[in-house]
């Protein structure tokens, strides 16, 4: 991937515009003076964002004709919907339109699931299409309005005297702030891609999960919580219990299992191809929990 001139002017068709990442992208585009053509499943959800513009309504799992009509005339399509919908988007878009979409680093998991398999399918569809564009694979996203990653961890620590973690929380995580996801999407939309590409986008800091929890506790104004190493089977039983205790955030068994995986990535390609350096975890958390 070599440096190329910016993408064409004109509106950006944003699929999933009423979601967290989609709405954040629309705000950033509008702040830059770029016209947005929001494509959503529910027009009421788009109106609830308070952003200007009339939404084009199309269900990604619905009739292909409705999606093709919503994307008619598009030159740049940005999708923050799940990557499993990439084949439908490619079929509905004008042949010369570029696609920038979000995937997920879940594609790297050792324990495949429907989410990760959908990302792999979406990436394969784009890469085999020969179409211009990029699929960006973010790590765990935090910092969005209403996100339930860091905020849910903080909520758990408010209720628990210790933090039980498999292998004592030694596995690495590298969360990316929503602002950097938005910046990455903007940078990708400004490029004139030659063919299809895939790129991981990650935060500026990789830390052990136990250190991540300590940083969140400190920024949330909580006293440090001791880490309690526990066997995986115990953690999975505890995850089932979270759905039964009122006020305790729910944690899925599959989510617990992924705590055994290192999720750290080289941000060199992100820096080279998108021209941006993501914020450090300390900086990102300071935005989320201002003092």
C-alpha positions in Angstrom: 0.0 0.0 0.0 1.6 3.2 -1.2 0.7 6.8 -0.6 -2.0 7.9 -3.0 -4.0 11.1 -3.6 -7.1 11.7 -1.4 -10.4 10.1 -2.3 -13.0 11.8 -4.3 -15.1 14.7 -2.9 -18.8 14.4 -2.4 -21.0 12.7 0.2 -20.0 9.7 2.2 -22.6 7.0 2.5 -22.4 5.8 6.1 -24.0 2.4 6.7 -24.8 1.9 10.3 -24.9 5.6 10.9 -27.1 5.5 14.0 -24.7 3.1 15.9 -21.9 4.2 18.2 -19.0 4.2 15.7 -21.3 5.2 12.9 -22.7 8.3 14.7 -19.2 9.3 15.8 -18.0 9.1 12.1 -20.9 11.1 10.9 -20.2 13.9 13.5 -16.5 14.0 12.4 -17.4 14.1 8.7 -19.9 16.9 9.3 -17.4 18.8 11.4 -15.1 18.7 8.3 -17.8 20.0 6.1 -18.3 16.6 4.3 -21.9 15.7 3.3 -23.2 12.5 4.9 -25.7 10.2 3.4 -26.8 8.1 6.5 -28.0 4.5 5.7 -29.8 2.9 8.7 -32.3 0.2 9.4 -34.4 2.4 11.8 -35.0 6.1 10.9 -36.1 6.8 14.4 -32.7 5.8 15.8 -31.0 8.2 13.3 -33.3 11.1 14.4 -32.4 10.3 18.0 -28.8 11.1 17.3 -29.7 14.7 16.7 -27.5 14.8 13.6 -28.8 16.6 10.5 -29.9 14.9 7.3 -32.6 12.5 6.3 -31.7 8.8 6.6 -31.9 6.3 3.8 -33.6 3.3 5.2 -32.4 -0.2 4.2 -32.0 -3.5 6.2 -28.8 -5.2 5.4 -30.6 -8.5 5.7 -33.6 -7.3 3.7 -34.4 -6.9 0.0 -31.3 -6.2 -2.1 -33.2 -3.6 -4.1 -33.7 -1.4 -1.1 -30.0 -1.4 -0.2 -29.0 -0.7 -3.8 -31.4 2.3 -3.8 -29.9 3.6 -0.6 -26.4 3.4 -2.0 -27.3 4.7 -5.5 -24.7 7.2 -6.7 -22.3 6.5 -3.9 -18.6 7.1 -4.5 -17.4 6.3 -1.0 -19.2 3.9 1.4 -18.2 3.6 5.0 -19.7 0.8 6.9 -19.6 0.4 10.7 -22.1 -2.5 10.6 -20.8 -6.0 11.3 -18.4 -7.2 8.6 -20.6 -10.2 7.8 -22.6 -7.8 5.7 -19.7 -6.9 3.4 -20.9 -9.2 0.6 -24.4 -7.5 0.6 -22.7 -4.1 0.5 -20.4 -5.0 -2.4 -23.4 -6.4 -4.4 -25.4 -3.2 -3.8 -22.8 -0.5 -4.3 -21.9 1.1 -7.6 -19.1 -0.8 -9.2 -16.7 2.1 -9.0 -17.4 3.0 -5.4 -14.8 2.5 -2.7 -15.6 0.7 0.5 -14.1 1.4 4.0 -15.5 -0.9 6.7 -14.9 -2.1 10.2 -14.0 -5.7 11.0 -12.6 -6.9 14.3 -9.4 -8.5 15.7 -11.8 -11.2 16.9 -10.8 -12.8 13.6 -7.6 -13.9 15.2 -9.2 -15.9 18.1 -8.2 -19.5 18.8 -11.8 -20.2 19.6 -13.9 -19.4 16.5 -17.4 -18.1 17.0 -20.2 -16.6 14.8 -18.8 -13.1 15.4 -15.2 -13.9 14.3 -16.3 -16.1 11.5 -18.5 -13.3 10.2 -15.5 -11.0 10.2 -13.4 -13.5 8.3 -16.2 -13.9 5.7 -16.5 -10.2 5.3 -12.7 -9.7 4.9 -12.5 -12.6 2.4 -15.4 -11.1 0.3 -13.6 -7.7 0.1 -10.2 -9.1 -0.7 -11.5 -11.4 -3.4 -13.7 -8.7 -4.9 -10.9 -6.7 -6.4 -12.8 -3.6 -5.3 -11.0 -0.5 -4.0 -11.1 0.0 -0.2 -10.1 -1.4 3.1 -11.4 -3.3 6.1 -10.1 -2.0 9.4 -9.9 -4.5 12.2 -10.0 -2.7 15.6 -9.1 -4.2 18.9 -11.5 -3.7 21.9 -13.1 -0.3 21.4 -13.6 2.0 24.5 -14.5 5.6 25.0 -17.7 5.6 22.9 -20.9 7.0 24.3 -22.6 4.1 26.1 -19.7 1.6 25.5 -19.7 -1.4 27.8 -16.1 -2.4 27.9 -14.2 -0.1 30.2 -17.4 1.1 31.9 -18.6 -2.4 32.6 -15.2 -3.3 34.1 -15.4 -0.3 36.3 -18.9 -1.3 37.3 -17.7 -4.8 38.2 -14.9 -3.4 40.4 -17.4 -1.2 42.3 -19.2 -4.4 43.3 -16.3 -6.8 43.8 -13.6 -6.7 46.5 -11.2 -8.6 44.3 -10.9 -9.2 40.5 -10.9 -12.9 39.6 -8.9 -13.6 36.4 -7.7 -16.7 34.7 -3.9 -17.0 34.8 -3.9 -14.0 37.1 -4.7 -11.6 34.2 -1.3 -12.0 32.5 -2.7 -11.9 28.9 -2.2 -8.8 26.9 -4.8 -6.3 25.7 -4.4 -3.2 23.5 -7.7 -1.3 23.5 -8.3 1.4 21.0 -10.2 4.6 21.9 -13.3 5.5 19.8 -11.7 8.7 18.7 -8.8 6.8 17.1 -11.3 4.4 15.4 -13.0 7.5 14.0 -9.7 9.0 12.9 -8.7 5.8 11.2 -12.0 5.7 9.3 -11.5 9.3 8.2 -8.0 8.6 7.1 -9.0 5.5 5.2 -11.8 7.5 3.5 -9.4 10.2 2.4 -7.2 7.7 0.6 -7.6 6.5 -3.0 -7.1 2.8 -2.4 -5.8 0.7 -5.3 -7.6 -2.6 -4.8 -8.7 -4.1 -1.5 -6.7 -4.1 1.7 -7.0 -5.3 5.4 -5.4 -3.4 8.3 -5.4 -3.9 12.1 -6.0 -0.7 14.1 -5.1 -0.8 17.8 -4.4 1.5 20.7 -1.0 2.9 21.5 -0.4 0.7 24.6 -0.4 -3.1 25.1 -0.7 -4.1 28.8 -1.5 -7.2 30.8 -5.2 -7.3 31.7 -4.4 -7.1 35.4 -2.6 -3.8 34.7 -5.4 -2.6 32.5 -7.9 -3.3 35.4 -5.6 -1.4 37.8 -5.5 1.6 35.4 -9.3 1.7 35.1 -9.7 1.5 38.8 -7.3 4.4 39.4 -9.0 6.5 36.8 -12.5 5.7 38.0 -11.5 6.8 41.5 -11.6 3.3 43.0 -9.2 1.8 45.4 -6.9 -0.9 43.9 -8.5 -4.3 43.7 -6.3 -7.4 44.3 -6.1 -9.9 41.5 -7.3 -13.4 42.3 -5.9 -16.1 40.0 -8.7 -18.7 39.4 -9.1 -21.7 37.1 -10.9 -21.3 33.9 -13.8 -23.6 34.9 -14.4 -21.5 38.0 -14.4 -18.3 36.0 -17.0 -19.8 33.6 -19.3 -20.7 36.4 -18.9 -17.2 37.8 -19.8 -15.8 34.4 -23.1 -17.7 34.6 -23.8 -16.2 38.0 -23.4 -12.6 36.7 -26.6 -13.0 34.9 -28.4 -13.9 38.1 -27.2 -11.2 40.4 -29.2 -7.9 40.1 -27.0 -4.9 39.4 -24.0 -7.0 38.4 -22.8 -6.5 34.8 -23.2 -9.7 32.7 -20.1 -11.4 31.5 -20.3 -14.2 28.9 -18.5 -17.5 29.2 -16.9 -17.0 25.7 -15.7 -13.6 26.8 -14.0 -15.2 29.8 -12.3 -17.7 27.6 -10.8 -15.0 25.4 -9.1 -13.6 28.5 -6.5 -16.3 28.0 -5.5 -14.9 24.6 -2.9 -12.2 24.0 -4.5 -9.4 22.0 -1.5 -7.2 21.2 -0.6 -5.9 17.7 2.0 -4.0 15.8 0.7 -0.5 15.1 3.4 0.2 12.6 1.2 -0.6 9.5 -1.6 1.6 11.0 0.9 4.5 11.4 2.4 4.1 7.9 -0.8 3.5 5.9 -3.2 5.9 7.8 -0.7 8.5 8.9 -1.8 8.5 12.5 -0.5 7.4 15.9 -3.1 6.2 18.4 -3.3 7.6 21.9 -1.8 5.7 24.8 -4.1 3.9 27.1 -3.4 6.4 29.9 -4.4 9.3 27.6 -7.5 7.5 26.5 -8.6 6.7 30.0 -8.0 10.3 31.0 -10.6 11.3 28.4 -13.1 8.7 29.7 -12.6 9.5 33.3 -11.7 13.2 33.5 -10.4 14.4 36.9 
